[in-house]
Amino acid sequence: MFESFRDGLRAAVIGSTGGIGGAFVRHLEQDARVASILATSRSPREGGGKVCTIVLDTADEAGIERAAEKAGALDLVIVATGILSDGDALRPEKSWRQLDPQAMSRVLAVNTIGPALIAKHFLGKLAKDEKSVFASLSARVGSIEDNRLGGWHAYRASKAALNQLIRTLSIELRVRNPGAVICGLHPGTVDTALSRPFQNNVPEERLFTAEKSTARMLAVLDHLGPEQSGGLYAYDGTRIPF
Ligand SMILES: NC(=O)c1ccc[n+]([C@@H]2O[C@H](COP(=O)([O-])OP(=O)(O)OC[C@H]3O[C@@H](n4cnc5c(N)ncnc54)[C@H](OP(=O)(O)O)[C@@H]3O)[C@@H](O)[C@H]2O)c1
């Protein structure tokens, strides 16, 4: 893997306690071409070997700034944070009648504003001399074009807004760092805490392990070049319309 990146790749994974974030860290750790991984989490975790851990809550901009300073130059940044429900008051809406301003604010804060603040402080850390990538976990349900089922209003809106931010940031990044790529990623339906309450109607063959999904997404990132910056890509490399 990572044929298009420099040997000695320096990576950061934001949200390393998540099902998907954790699997990204494990893949990167096992790859001989990866030199270092900055793994962030909301509560302290043990690092070791190539993995350096740091506490980061995407709601705390000062903490994000400190983490970015600690990171130094990076070749790959993956934002794997996100929220859909919390097993309590926060549930994806089935109707407009369930729209709740507090729940919506929370979803937008984690899924949209959080990754935007990570971009604000980490995009400037992307290497300019070799290929570099900033990828944020989005979701196919954030595609306006693809929305035929309705429902999940806040989650869909948070990811649609994230997709728009990615496109907007890509235009600015092209000027500041023409070789760099910023993109959204759709991981498929992945067996994690986030999807577990909603897996009932998912056929077995369409429910991926985090290991499988992240391996495929890393292969996608390896193939993307600056001409593909600003898009949303599924785990199989197809571009999803906004
Ligand atoms: N699983 C799927 O089927 C699926 C499908 C489409 C898209 N996605 C997207 O993939 C991403 C990862 O999802 P997942 O399935 O791995 O979910 P997950 O297992 O629930 O992990 C979510 C991660 O987000 C972190 N997080 C939440 N709020 C945060 C905050 N304020 N600051 C920092 N970290 C925060 C969590 O940290 P804590 O451990 O501290 O709570 C956890 O590490 C999300 O953006 C999700 O929308 C997932």
PDBQT file of the ligand as one rigid body, heavy atoms in Angstrom, charges set to zero:
ROOT
HETATM    1  N1  LIG A 301     -20.228   2.990  10.389  1.00  0.00    +0.000 N 
HETATM    2  C1  LIG A 301     -20.838   3.257   9.256  1.00  0.00    +0.000 C 
HETATM    3  O1  LIG A 301     -21.594   2.435   8.688  1.00  0.00    +0.000 OA
HETATM    4  C2  LIG A 301     -20.654   4.615   8.594  1.00  0.00    +0.000 A 
HETATM    5  C3  LIG A 301     -21.282   4.832   7.359  1.00  0.00    +0.000 A 
HETATM    6  C4  LIG A 301     -21.120   6.067   6.724  1.00  0.00    +0.000 A 
HETATM    7  C5  LIG A 301     -20.307   7.027   7.305  1.00  0.00    +0.000 A 
HETATM    8  N2  LIG A 301     -19.693   6.771   8.521  1.00  0.00    +0.000 N 
HETATM    9  C6  LIG A 301     -18.885   7.854   9.108  1.00  0.00    +0.000 C 
HETATM   10  O2  LIG A 301     -17.621   7.343   9.512  1.00  0.00    +0.000 OA
HETATM   11  C7  LIG A 301     -17.135   8.093  10.634  1.00  0.00    +0.000 C 
HETATM   12  C8  LIG A 301     -16.675   7.136  11.728  1.00  0.00    +0.000 C 
HETATM   13  O3  LIG A 301     -17.807   6.402  12.182  1.00  0.00    +0.000 OA
HETATM   14  P1  LIG A 301     -17.684   5.055  13.029  1.00  0.00    +0.000 P 
HETATM   15  O4  LIG A 301     -18.620   4.113  12.395  1.00  0.00    +0.000 OA
HETATM   16  O5  LIG A 301     -16.266   4.668  13.228  1.00  0.00    +0.000 OA
HETATM   17  O6  LIG A 301     -18.345   5.534  14.397  1.00  0.00    +0.000 OA
HETATM   18  P2  LIG A 301     -17.907   5.271  15.921  1.00  0.00    +0.000 P 
HETATM   19  O7  LIG A 301     -17.330   3.923  16.079  1.00  0.00    +0.000 OA
HETATM   20  O8  LIG A 301     -19.105   5.651  16.723  1.00  0.00    +0.000 OA
HETATM   21  O9  LIG A 301     -16.745   6.362  16.153  1.00  0.00    +0.000 OA
HETATM   22  C9  LIG A 301     -17.021   7.725  16.228  1.00  0.00    +0.000 C 
HETATM   23  C10 LIG A 301     -15.770   8.447  16.668  1.00  0.00    +0.000 C 
HETATM   24  O10 LIG A 301     -16.042   9.851  16.714  1.00  0.00    +0.000 OA
HETATM   25  C11 LIG A 301     -15.489  10.336  17.935  1.00  0.00    +0.000 C 
HETATM   26  N3  LIG A 301     -16.102  11.598  18.351  1.00  0.00    +0.000 N 
HETATM   27  C12 LIG A 301     -17.404  11.886  18.496  1.00  0.00    +0.000 A 
HETATM   28  N4  LIG A 301     -17.538  13.154  18.906  1.00  0.00    +0.000 NA
HETATM   29  C13 LIG A 301     -16.300  13.681  18.996  1.00  0.00    +0.000 A 
HETATM   30  C14 LIG A 301     -15.759  14.940  19.371  1.00  0.00    +0.000 A 
HETATM   31  N5  LIG A 301     -16.522  15.971  19.739  1.00  0.00    +0.000 N 
HETATM   32  N6  LIG A 301     -14.405  15.112  19.364  1.00  0.00    +0.000 NA
HETATM   33  C15 LIG A 301     -13.595  14.093  19.011  1.00  0.00    +0.000 A 
HETATM   34  N7  LIG A 301     -14.045  12.879  18.667  1.00  0.00    +0.000 NA
HETATM   35  C16 LIG A 301     -15.379  12.679  18.655  1.00  0.00    +0.000 A 
HETATM   36  C17 LIG A 301     -15.730   9.210  18.925  1.00  0.00    +0.000 C 
HETATM   37  O11 LIG A 301     -14.959   9.423  20.076  1.00  0.00    +0.000 OA
HETATM   38  P3  LIG A 301     -15.358   8.752  21.503  1.00  0.00    +0.000 P 
HETATM   39  O12 LIG A 301     -14.866   7.323  21.409  1.00  0.00    +0.000 OA
HETATM   40  O13 LIG A 301     -14.639   9.573  22.479  1.00  0.00    +0.000 OA
HETATM   41  O14 LIG A 301     -16.863   8.856  21.617  1.00  0.00    +0.000 OA
HETATM   42  C18 LIG A 301     -15.277   8.039  18.067  1.00  0.00    +0.000 C 
HETATM   43  O15 LIG A 301     -13.867   7.971  18.043  1.00  0.00    +0.000 OA
HETATM   44  C19 LIG A 301     -18.275   9.050  11.039  1.00  0.00    +0.000 C 
HETATM   45  O16 LIG A 301     -18.039  10.311  10.487  1.00  0.00    +0.000 OA
HETATM   46  C20 LIG A 301     -19.504   8.412  10.371  1.00  0.00    +0.000 C 
HETATM   47  O17 LIG A 301     -20.492   9.373  10.094  1.00  0.00    +0.000 OA
HETATM   48  C21 LIG A 301     -19.852   5.593   9.165  1.00  0.00    +0.000 A 
ENDROOT
TORSDOF 0
